[in-house]
Amino acid sequence: MRRTRVFSMLALLCGLSLLVTACGGGSNVGDNGEIRIGAQFSSPAERKILEEQIKEFENENPDIKVSIQAITDDYLKEMQTLIGAKREPDVFYLEGMPAPDMIKLGVLEPLNDYLEKSGVDPADFEDALIEAYTEDEQVYGLPKDYNTLALFYNKKMFKEAGLEPPTTWDELREAAKKLSKDGRKGLAINPELARYQPFVYQNGGAVLDEDGNATLDRKENGEAVQFFADLFLKDKSAGVPNDMGVEWAGDAFAEEKAAMVYEGGWMIPFIKEKAPDLDYGIVELPAKEKGAENGNLAFTVAYVMSKNSRNKDASFKLIEFLTSDKGQQYVVDSGLALPSRKVMGEKFVEQYPEREPFVKGAAYAQPFQYGDYGNKFADEASKAAESVVLGKEKSVANALKKAQQNLEK
């Protein structure tokens, strides 16, 4: 997960609503003690984790057999087709972004009754992760794992500049200025919503109101985007990765073209492979001021159950196991992502103390999703910041106002 993945909610909403209405007949989901789990893997290592989890689950539940249905192409599009034909897996992965539309379309099984019977408490999971799959107090998914953002910094560059890692906006700004020299930028970051949104939260802003309506043009949001843009335009201390001759911020950091980046845990294996000798540290995102409330984003995937499953009890047993302490231990041991259970987060920190900033970030993170707007929201909000940073729009307020108007159409 090097770059933010967003989906076409309009296609999902239109396509699924038509298909769910048009397709009748029985489901191909079995009722004979066999269940399928739909998954998409970013690496062979990720698949191996699920295979090992399933092996242990089957040993504990010999009457249930689980097969993996791996989807290698456009995961959401393929799942849309399967759901429309009522051939989807009993259990499948679902990212936070498309979850609201999936819930609205009624293709997911509510889990509250199963949670109550099993004694599984949603409060045992990181709050932002459960929030991403909850609608009208009904839980529709249990989180598989997640990532948040943190500040990666080059220890050698900071030491040479006599700097400590920044903890506030002012410190971030001054460090970025001081570290920008000899063709190097203090900060490499894209002007996209998934990177500037923490600044919005840190400034007391919000991109949606309680009813799920867009609030991009709020004053607090404009102030946050202005600070973000000033790093590029006034200070010349932040750079867009493409302008630095690289594909993404991780490359800029690994090649020491930037002293700092805002990225998630996916950076760690990337650096290990590309720049194994790089001396770097990880700290929480700088807050606006010392003692002020911080802000972050939670990028998550959950296990959800198909409404069409003919083996729902077995399907929930699988979800329960995969998200149990035992199932989550596989996530901890792999180090590929953060475990979704709070208690397992503590064990994760014991095993990987340098990654504690990601776990701490979950306490004040918001889920990376935008209700009914989905991909359109992320696109419009990102275009607004980009237009300012690239000099196409002089006024932050005007840029956000235009984006707000486009979302209201």
C-alpha positions as CSV (number, residue, x, y, z in Angstrom):
1,M,0.0,0.0,0.0
2,R,2.4,2.7,-1.2
3,R,-0.2,5.0,-2.4
4,T,-3.8,5.7,-1.4
5,R,-6.2,3.4,-3.1
6,V,-9.7,4.8,-3.8
7,F,-12.6,3.4,-5.6
8,S,-15.4,4.5,-8.0
9,M,-18.4,4.6,-5.7
10,L,-20.6,5.8,-8.5
11,A,-19.9,2.6,-10.5
12,L,-20.4,0.5,-7.4
13,L,-23.7,2.2,-6.4
14,C,-25.2,2.1,-9.9
15,G,-23.8,-1.3,-10.9
16,L,-24.7,-3.1,-7.8
17,S,-28.1,-1.7,-7.4
18,L,-29.0,-2.8,-10.9
19,L,-27.4,-6.2,-10.5
20,V,-28.9,-6.9,-7.1
21,T,-32.4,-6.0,-8.5
22,A,-32.0,-7.9,-11.8
23,C,-30.3,-11.1,-10.6
24,G,-32.6,-13.7,-9.0
25,G,-32.2,-17.3,-8.3
26,G,-30.1,-19.1,-5.7
27,S,-26.6,-18.4,-4.4
28,N,-23.6,-20.5,-5.2
29,V,-22.5,-20.1,-1.7
30,G,-22.5,-23.5,-0.1
31,D,-24.5,-24.9,2.9
32,N,-22.5,-28.1,3.5
33,G,-19.9,-27.0,6.0
34,E,-17.7,-25.4,3.3
35,I,-17.2,-21.6,3.1
36,R,-15.2,-19.3,0.9
37,I,-13.2,-16.2,1.8
38,G,-12.6,-13.6,-0.8
39,A,-9.2,-11.8,-0.6
40,Q,-6.7,-9.7,-2.4
41,F,-3.0,-10.0,-1.5
42,S,-0.3,-7.4,-1.8
43,S,2.4,-10.0,-1.5
44,P,3.0,-13.8,-1.1
45,A,3.7,-13.2,2.6
46,E,0.2,-11.8,3.1
47,R,-1.4,-14.8,1.5
48,K,0.7,-17.1,3.7
49,I,-0.6,-15.4,6.8
50,L,-4.2,-16.2,5.8
51,E,-3.4,-19.8,4.8
52,E,-1.8,-20.4,8.2
53,Q,-4.7,-18.8,10.0
54,I,-7.2,-21.0,8.1
55,K,-5.1,-24.1,8.9
56,E,-5.4,-23.4,12.6
57,F,-9.1,-22.6,12.3
58,E,-9.8,-25.8,10.5
59,N,-7.9,-27.8,13.1
60,E,-10.2,-26.3,15.8
61,N,-13.3,-26.6,13.6
62,P,-12.9,-29.9,11.7
63,D,-16.5,-29.7,10.5
64,I,-15.8,-26.5,8.5
65,K,-13.6,-26.3,5.4
66,V,-12.4,-22.9,4.1
67,S,-11.2,-22.2,0.6
68,I,-9.5,-18.9,-0.5
69,Q,-10.9,-17.1,-3.5
70,A,-8.0,-14.8,-4.5
71,I,-8.9,-11.9,-6.7
72,T,-5.9,-10.5,-8.5
73,D,-7.4,-7.9,-10.8
74,D,-9.7,-5.0,-9.8
75,Y,-10.9,-6.4,-6.5
76,L,-13.9,-4.1,-6.0
77,K,-15.1,-4.4,-9.6
78,E,-14.8,-8.2,-9.4
79,M,-16.6,-8.4,-6.1
80,Q,-19.4,-6.2,-7.6
81,T,-19.9,-8.7,-10.4
82,L,-19.9,-11.6,-8.0
83,I,-22.4,-10.0,-5.7
84,G,-24.7,-9.1,-8.6
85,A,-24.7,-12.7,-9.7
86,K,-25.1,-13.9,-6.1
87,R,-21.8,-15.9,-6.4
88,E,-19.8,-13.9,-3.9
89,P,-17.7,-15.6,-1.2
90,D,-19.3,-16.1,2.3
91,V,-16.7,-13.9,3.8
92,F,-14.6,-11.3,2.0
93,Y,-12.2,-8.4,2.6
94,L,-13.7,-4.9,2.4
95,E,-11.7,-1.7,2.6
96,G,-13.2,1.2,4.6
97,M,-13.8,3.5,1.6
98,P,-16.6,1.5,-0.2
99,A,-18.1,0.2,3.1
100,P,-20.9,2.8,3.4
101,D,-22.3,2.0,-0.1
102,M,-22.0,-1.7,0.5
103,I,-24.0,-1.3,3.7
104,K,-26.6,0.9,2.1
105,L,-27.1,-1.6,-0.7
106,G,-28.0,-4.3,1.8
107,V,-25.4,-6.9,0.5
108,L,-23.7,-7.3,3.9
109,E,-25.0,-9.4,6.9
110,P,-25.3,-7.3,10.1
111,L,-23.2,-8.9,12.8
112,N,-24.7,-7.6,16.0
113,D,-26.7,-10.8,16.8
114,Y,-23.6,-12.9,16.2
115,L,-21.4,-10.6,18.3
116,E,-23.9,-10.8,21.2
117,K,-24.1,-14.6,21.1
118,S,-20.4,-15.0,20.9
119,G,-19.4,-12.4,23.4
120,V,-17.2,-10.5,21.0
121,D,-17.1,-6.9,22.1
122,P,-16.6,-4.3,19.4
123,A,-15.0,-2.0,22.0
124,D,-12.0,-4.3,22.1
125,F,-11.1,-3.1,18.6
126,E,-9.6,0.3,17.7
127,D,-12.6,2.7,17.7
128,A,-11.9,4.3,14.3
129,L,-11.8,0.8,12.7
130,I,-15.2,-0.3,14.1
131,E,-16.7,3.1,13.2
132,A,-15.8,2.5,9.5
133,Y,-18.1,-0.5,9.4
134,T,-21.0,0.7,11.6
135,E,-24.3,2.2,10.5
136,D,-27.3,2.9,12.7
137,E,-25.5,1.1,15.6
138,Q,-25.2,-2.1,13.5
139,V,-21.7,-3.5,12.9
140,Y,-21.2,-5.0,9.5
141,G,-17.5,-5.9,9.6
142,L,-14.7,-6.7,12.1
143,P,-11.4,-5.1,11.1
144,K,-8.6,-7.4,9.8
145,D,-5.7,-4.9,10.3
146,Y,-4.9,-1.3,9.6
147,N,-2.3,1.4,9.2
148,T,-2.1,5.1,10.3
149,L,0.3,7.8,9.3
150,A,3.5,8.8,11.1
151,L,6.4,11.1,10.4
152,F,9.5,9.4,9.1
153,Y,12.7,11.4,9.5
154,N,16.3,11.0,8.4
155,K,18.4,10.8,11.6
156,K,21.6,11.7,10.0
157,M,20.2,14.9,8.4
158,F,18.5,15.9,11.7
159,K,21.7,15.4,13.6
160,E,23.8,17.4,11.2
161,A,21.2,20.2,11.4
162,G,21.1,20.1,15.2
163,L,17.4,19.3,15.2
164,E,15.0,17.1,17.2
165,P,12.0,15.5,15.5
166,P,9.2,18.1,15.3
167,T,6.2,17.8,17.6
168,T,4.3,20.9,16.5
169,W,3.4,22.7,13.2
170,D,5.9,25.4,14.0
171,E,8.7,22.9,14.6
172,L,7.8,21.1,11.5
173,R,7.9,24.3,9.5
174,E,11.3,25.3,10.9
175,A,12.8,21.9,10.5
176,A,11.6,21.6,6.9
177,K,13.2,25.0,6.1
178,K,16.5,24.2,7.7
179,L,16.7,20.8,6.0
180,S,15.9,22.1,2.5
181,K,19.3,22.6,0.9
182,D,21.6,21.2,-1.8
183,G,18.7,20.2,-3.9
184,R,17.0,18.4,-1.1
185,K,13.5,19.1,0.3
186,G,12.7,19.1,4.0
187,L,9.4,17.3,3.3
188,A,8.2,15.2,0.4
189,I,4.4,15.0,0.3
190,N,1.6,14.9,-2.2
191,P,-1.1,17.6,-2.1
192,E,-3.8,15.0,-1.7
193,L,-6.6,14.6,0.9
194,A,-5.0,11.5,2.4
195,R,-2.0,13.6,3.4
196,Y,-3.4,17.0,4.3
197,Q,-6.5,15.7,6.1
198,P,-4.6,15.2,9.4
199,F,-3.7,18.9,9.3
200,V,-7.5,19.6,9.1
201,Y,-8.3,17.5,12.1
202,Q,-5.4,19.0,14.0
203,N,-6.8,22.5,13.4
204,G,-10.3,21.5,14.7
205,G,-11.7,21.1,11.2
206,A,-13.9,18.4,9.7
207,V,-14.6,17.3,6.1
208,L,-18.1,15.9,6.9
209,D,-20.7,16.9,9.3
210,E,-22.7,14.6,11.6
211,D,-25.2,13.9,8.8
212,G,-22.5,13.0,6.3
213,N,-22.7,16.2,4.4
214,A,-19.5,17.8,2.9
215,T,-18.0,20.7,4.9
216,L,-14.9,21.3,2.9
217,D,-15.2,25.1,2.9
218,R,-15.1,25.4,6.6
219,K,-12.8,28.2,7.9
220,E,-10.7,25.7,10.0
221,N,-10.2,23.5,6.9
222,G,-9.0,26.5,4.9
223,E,-6.5,27.5,7.6
224,A,-5.1,24.0,7.7
225,V,-4.8,23.8,3.9
226,Q,-3.1,27.3,3.9
227,F,-0.5,26.1,6.3
228,F,0.1,23.0,4.2
229,A,0.3,25.0,1.0
230,D,2.7,27.5,2.5
231,L,5.3,24.8,3.0
232,F,5.4,24.5,-0.8
233,L,4.8,28.1,-1.9
234,K,6.2,30.4,0.7
235,D,8.9,28.3,2.3
236,K,9.9,26.1,-0.7
237,S,10.6,23.4,1.9
238,A,8.1,20.8,0.8
239,G,8.1,19.1,-2.6
240,V,5.7,17.0,-4.7
241,P,7.4,13.6,-5.3
242,N,7.0,13.8,-9.1
243,D,8.7,17.2,-9.2
244,M,11.6,15.5,-7.3
245,G,12.1,12.9,-10.0
246,V,10.5,10.1,-8.1
247,E,7.2,8.2,-8.2
248,W,6.2,8.6,-4.6
249,A,7.3,10.1,-1.3
250,G,8.8,6.8,-0.2
251,D,11.3,6.9,-3.1
252,A,12.3,10.5,-2.2
253,F,12.9,9.5,1.4
254,A,14.8,6.3,0.5
255,E,17.0,8.2,-2.0
256,E,17.6,11.0,0.6
257,K,16.0,13.6,-1.6
258,A,13.8,14.5,1.4
259,A,14.4,14.6,5.1
260,M,10.8,13.8,6.1
261,V,7.7,12.1,4.8
262,Y,4.2,11.5,6.1
263,E,3.6,7.8,5.5
264,G,2.3,4.5,7.0
265,G,3.8,1.3,8.1
266,W,4.1,0.1,4.5
267,M,7.2,2.3,4.4
268,I,9.2,0.0,6.6
269,P,9.5,-3.1,4.3
270,F,9.9,-0.7,1.4
271,I,13.0,1.0,3.0
272,K,14.3,-2.4,4.1
273,E,14.4,-3.5,0.5
274,K,15.4,-0.2,-1.2
275,A,17.7,1.5,1.3
276,P,18.6,-1.1,4.0
277,D,21.4,1.1,5.5
278,L,19.2,4.2,5.8
279,D,19.2,5.5,9.4
280,Y,15.8,6.8,10.1
281,G,13.3,7.3,12.9
282,I,9.5,7.3,13.3
283,V,7.5,9.7,15.5
284,E,3.8,10.7,15.8
285,L,2.5,13.4,13.4
286,P,3.2,16.8,14.8
287,A,0.2,18.4,16.4
288,K,-0.7,22.1,15.8
289,E,0.6,23.1,19.3
290,K,2.1,21.4,22.3
291,G,-0.7,19.7,24.3
292,A,-3.2,20.1,21.5
293,E,-5.4,17.4,20.2
294,N,-3.8,15.5,17.3
295,G,-5.3,14.1,14.2
296,N,-4.7,11.1,11.9
297,L,-6.3,8.7,9.4
298,A,-6.9,5.0,9.8
299,F,-6.6,2.9,6.6
300,T,-8.3,-0.4,7.3
301,V,-9.7,-3.6,5.8
302,A,-12.4,-5.7,7.5
303,Y,-13.9,-9.2,7.2
304,V,-17.5,-8.9,6.2
305,M,-20.2,-11.6,5.6
306,S,-22.3,-11.9,2.5
307,K,-26.1,-11.5,3.1
308,N,-26.4,-14.4,0.6
309,S,-24.2,-16.9,2.6
310,R,-26.0,-20.1,3.3
311,N,-23.5,-21.0,6.1
312,K,-23.6,-17.8,8.2
313,D,-22.8,-19.4,11.5
314,A,-19.7,-21.0,10.1
315,S,-18.8,-17.8,8.3
316,F,-19.0,-15.8,11.6
317,K,-16.9,-18.4,13.3
318,L,-14.2,-17.8,10.8
319,I,-14.5,-14.0,11.2
320,E,-14.4,-14.4,15.0
321,F,-11.3,-16.5,14.8
322,L,-9.4,-14.3,12.3
323,T,-10.0,-11.3,14.6
324,S,-9.4,-13.1,17.9
325,D,-6.3,-12.7,19.9
326,K,-5.1,-16.0,18.4
327,G,-5.9,-14.9,14.9
328,Q,-4.4,-11.5,15.3
329,Q,-1.1,-12.9,16.7
330,Y,-0.3,-13.9,13.1
331,V,-0.7,-10.2,12.1
332,V,1.6,-9.2,15.0
333,D,4.3,-11.8,14.1
334,S,4.3,-10.8,10.4
335,G,4.8,-7.1,11.1
336,L,3.1,-6.2,7.8
337,A,0.3,-4.2,9.3
338,L,-1.1,-3.3,12.7
339,P,-3.5,-5.7,14.6
340,S,-7.0,-4.3,15.0
341,R,-7.5,-5.4,18.6
342,K,-6.3,-2.9,21.2
343,V,-4.7,-5.5,23.4
344,M,-2.8,-7.0,20.4
345,G,-1.6,-3.5,19.6
346,E,0.2,-3.5,23.0
347,K,1.8,-6.8,22.0
348,F,2.8,-5.3,18.6
349,V,4.6,-2.4,20.4
350,E,6.4,-4.9,22.6
351,Q,7.6,-6.7,19.6
352,Y,8.3,-3.6,17.4
353,P,8.8,-0.7,19.8
354,E,10.0,1.6,17.0
355,R,6.5,1.4,15.5
356,E,4.6,2.6,18.5
357,P,3.7,6.0,16.8
358,F,1.4,4.1,14.4
359,V,-0.5,2.4,17.3
360,K,-0.7,5.7,19.2
361,G,-2.1,7.4,16.2
362,A,-5.1,5.1,16.2
363,A,-6.4,6.7,19.4
364,Y,-7.1,10.0,17.6
365,A,-7.5,8.7,14.0
366,Q,-10.6,9.0,11.8
367,P,-11.4,6.3,9.2
368,F,-10.4,7.0,5.7
369,Q,-13.8,7.1,4.1
370,Y,-16.3,9.7,3.0
371,G,-19.8,8.3,3.3
372,D,-21.9,8.4,0.2
373,Y,-19.4,10.6,-1.6
374,G,-16.7,8.0,-1.7
375,N,-14.1,8.5,-4.4
376,K,-15.7,11.7,-5.7
377,F,-15.0,13.4,-2.3
378,A,-11.4,12.3,-2.3
379,D,-10.9,13.5,-5.9
380,E,-12.5,16.9,-5.4
381,A,-10.7,17.6,-2.1
382,S,-7.4,16.5,-3.5
383,K,-7.8,18.7,-6.6
384,A,-8.5,21.7,-4.4
385,A,-5.2,21.4,-2.6
386,E,-3.3,20.5,-5.7
387,S,-4.7,23.6,-7.6
388,V,-3.2,25.8,-4.9
389,V,0.1,24.0,-4.5
390,L,0.7,24.0,-8.3
391,G,-0.2,27.7,-8.5
392,K,-3.4,27.2,-10.6
393,E,-5.6,28.8,-7.8
394,K,-4.3,31.6,-5.7
395,S,-7.0,31.4,-3.0
396,V,-7.4,28.4,-0.7
397,A,-10.9,29.5,0.2
398,N,-11.9,29.7,-3.4
399,A,-10.4,26.3,-4.2
400,L,-12.3,24.6,-1.3
401,K,-15.4,26.5,-2.2
402,K,-15.3,25.1,-5.7
403,A,-14.7,21.6,-4.5
404,Q,-17.7,22.0,-2.1
405,Q,-19.9,23.2,-4.9
406,N,-18.9,20.3,-7.1
407,L,-19.8,17.9,-4.2
408,E,-23.2,19.5,-3.8
409,K,-24.2,19.0,-7.4
